[in-house]
Amino acid sequence: ITEIKNLESLVNLETLYLDTNQLKSLKNFESLEKLEKLYVLFLGMNPIEGEEKQFAKDNIEREEVKKLLQSYREWKYENGK
């Protein structure tokens, strides 16, 4: 995916994998907070090259997701985005 849209509609989502090398836009990134059951967020910062090209998994638990969203909001505000 290149853009996050309408994530809040996936209220039963518990685990989310994002390949940050492919993600070009973080529009509505704050909608992650509306995922009622989100437990773990995996960010694929450096995909492992290989047959399956699996994500290099950074496991971010619920509290860390909140911190990530807060830091993103602060960055967005500081950069006038």
Buried (B, 14 or more C-beta within 10 A) or exposed (E): EEEBEEBBEBEEBEEBEBBBEEBEEBEBBBBBBEBEEBEBBBBBEEBEEEEEEEBEEBEBEEEEBEEBBEEBEEEEEEEEE
